[in-house]
């Protein structure tokens, strides 16, 4: 199965180190162990490397996991290579 790389902007602004750990735990409990977290001007950015049958499946499952953990996905961003790989 191919691995797809994409990022999600999440409308959440962790304030402390403990907040970040709580977010990481919540995301990990929902299956987002294939994402790393970094700060973003709009909240935080989750960088995914998700294995799936298609790019669509990778993105929709990641959105479901993130939103199931209580966070709202503002948007998904793809690099050009990811789009070309999915074509």
Short mmCIF file of the C-alpha atoms (twelve columns), coordinates in Angstrom:
data_MODEL
# 
_entry.id   MODEL 
# 
loop_
_atom_site.group_PDB 
_atom_site.id 
_atom_site.type_symbol 
_atom_site.label_atom_id 
_atom_site.label_alt_id 
_atom_site.label_comp_id 
_atom_site.label_asym_id 
_atom_site.label_seq_id 
_atom_site.Cartn_x 
_atom_site.Cartn_y 
_atom_site.Cartn_z 
_atom_site.pdbx_PDB_model_num 
ATOM 1  C CA . UNK A 1  0.000   0.000  0.000   1 
ATOM 2  C CA . UNK A 2  1.340   3.466  -0.811  1 
ATOM 3  C CA . UNK A 3  2.145   6.107  1.779   1 
ATOM 4  C CA . UNK A 4  0.699   9.597  1.337   1 
ATOM 5  C CA . UNK A 5  2.100   12.802 2.796   1 
ATOM 6  C CA . UNK A 6  -0.134  15.754 3.570   1 
ATOM 7  C CA . UNK A 7  -0.750  18.244 6.314   1 
ATOM 8  C CA . UNK A 8  -3.815  19.438 8.189   1 
ATOM 9  C CA . UNK A 9  -4.321  22.782 9.788   1 
ATOM 10 C CA . UNK A 10 -6.220  22.377 13.045  1 
ATOM 11 C CA . UNK A 11 -7.944  25.240 14.833  1 
ATOM 12 C CA . UNK A 12 -6.407  24.674 18.261  1 
ATOM 13 C CA . UNK A 13 -3.752  26.697 20.002  1 
ATOM 14 C CA . UNK A 14 -1.920  24.774 22.693  1 
ATOM 15 C CA . UNK A 15 -0.812  27.144 25.421  1 
ATOM 16 C CA . UNK A 16 1.550   25.037 27.487  1 
ATOM 17 C CA . UNK A 17 3.782   22.017 27.196  1 
ATOM 18 C CA . UNK A 18 1.103   20.031 29.046  1 
ATOM 19 C CA . UNK A 19 -1.507  21.134 26.474  1 
ATOM 20 C CA . UNK A 20 0.701   19.797 23.686  1 
ATOM 21 C CA . UNK A 21 1.114   16.472 25.470  1 
ATOM 22 C CA . UNK A 22 -2.654  16.238 26.009  1 
ATOM 23 C CA . UNK A 23 -3.284  16.936 22.307  1 
ATOM 24 C CA . UNK A 24 -0.685  14.346 21.283  1 
ATOM 25 C CA . UNK A 25 -2.309  11.771 23.588  1 
ATOM 26 C CA . UNK A 26 -5.815  12.514 22.267  1 
ATOM 27 C CA . UNK A 27 -4.661  12.244 18.656  1 
ATOM 28 C CA . UNK A 28 -2.629  9.100  19.328  1 
ATOM 29 C CA . UNK A 29 -5.599  7.433  21.011  1 
ATOM 30 C CA . UNK A 30 -7.607  8.012  17.818  1 
ATOM 31 C CA . UNK A 31 -4.925  6.502  15.547  1 
ATOM 32 C CA . UNK A 32 -2.946  9.554  14.534  1 
ATOM 33 C CA . UNK A 33 0.386   7.987  15.429  1 
ATOM 34 C CA . UNK A 34 1.455   8.676  11.840  1 
ATOM 35 C CA . UNK A 35 1.362   12.456 12.330  1 
ATOM 36 C CA . UNK A 36 3.723   14.942 13.869  1 
ATOM 37 C CA . UNK A 37 2.602   18.218 15.406  1 
ATOM 38 C CA . UNK A 38 4.034   21.659 14.882  1 
ATOM 39 C CA . UNK A 39 2.880   25.194 15.499  1 
ATOM 40 C CA . UNK A 40 1.051   27.213 12.876  1 
ATOM 41 C CA . UNK A 41 -0.269  30.771 12.753  1 
ATOM 42 C CA . UNK A 42 -3.822  29.385 12.660  1 
ATOM 43 C CA . UNK A 43 -3.355  26.908 15.510  1 
ATOM 44 C CA . UNK A 44 -1.322  23.793 14.814  1 
ATOM 45 C CA . UNK A 45 -0.282  21.762 11.819  1 
ATOM 46 C CA . UNK A 46 -0.367  17.972 11.698  1 
ATOM 47 C CA . UNK A 47 2.077   16.443 9.227   1 
ATOM 48 C CA . UNK A 48 0.818   13.041 8.138   1 
ATOM 49 C CA . UNK A 49 2.530   10.095 6.480   1 
ATOM 50 C CA . UNK A 50 -0.463  7.789  6.132   1 
ATOM 51 C CA . UNK A 51 -0.580  4.406  4.404   1 
ATOM 52 C CA . UNK A 52 -3.810  3.803  2.495   1 
ATOM 53 C CA . UNK A 53 -5.225  2.461  -0.761  1 
ATOM 54 C CA . UNK A 54 -5.734  5.990  -2.118  1 
ATOM 55 C CA . UNK A 55 -5.024  9.608  -1.289  1 
ATOM 56 C CA . UNK A 56 -8.733  10.167 -0.720  1 
ATOM 57 C CA . UNK A 57 -8.885  7.322  1.804   1 
ATOM 58 C CA . UNK A 58 -5.766  8.585  3.579   1 
ATOM 59 C CA . UNK A 59 -7.177  12.097 3.935   1 
ATOM 60 C CA . UNK A 60 -10.719 11.130 4.898   1 
ATOM 61 C CA . UNK A 61 -9.513  8.673  7.532   1 
ATOM 62 C CA . UNK A 62 -7.125  11.261 8.964   1 
ATOM 63 C CA . UNK A 63 -9.898  13.879 9.133   1 
ATOM 64 C CA . UNK A 64 -12.136 11.364 10.883  1 
ATOM 65 C CA . UNK A 65 -9.394  10.533 13.386  1 
ATOM 66 C CA . UNK A 66 -8.561  14.177 14.131  1 
ATOM 67 C CA . UNK A 67 -12.168 15.300 14.449  1 
ATOM 68 C CA . UNK A 68 -12.987 12.198 16.491  1 
ATOM 69 C CA . UNK A 69 -10.380 13.324 18.999  1 
ATOM 70 C CA . UNK A 70 -12.225 16.617 19.453  1 
ATOM 71 C CA . UNK A 71 -10.343 18.960 17.122  1 
ATOM 72 C CA . UNK A 72 -11.646 20.757 14.030  1 
ATOM 73 C CA . UNK A 73 -9.736  20.469 10.763  1 
ATOM 74 C CA . UNK A 74 -9.633  23.856 9.030   1 
ATOM 75 C CA . UNK A 75 -8.037  22.615 5.832   1 
ATOM 76 C CA . UNK A 76 -5.810  19.989 4.229   1 
ATOM 77 C CA . UNK A 77 -2.675  20.966 2.338   1 
ATOM 78 C CA . UNK A 78 -0.828  18.870 -0.222  1 
ATOM 79 C CA . UNK A 79 2.528   19.300 -1.829  1 
ATOM 80 C CA . UNK A 80 2.646   19.021 -5.584  1 
ATOM 81 C CA . UNK A 81 4.359   15.632 -5.402  1 
ATOM 82 C CA . UNK A 82 1.452   14.172 -3.421  1 
ATOM 83 C CA . UNK A 83 -1.035  15.256 -6.048  1 
ATOM 84 C CA . UNK A 84 1.095   13.841 -8.855  1 
ATOM 85 C CA . UNK A 85 1.549   10.560 -6.962  1 
ATOM 86 C CA . UNK A 86 -2.231  10.197 -6.576  1 
ATOM 87 C CA . UNK A 87 -2.939  10.833 -10.264 1 
# 
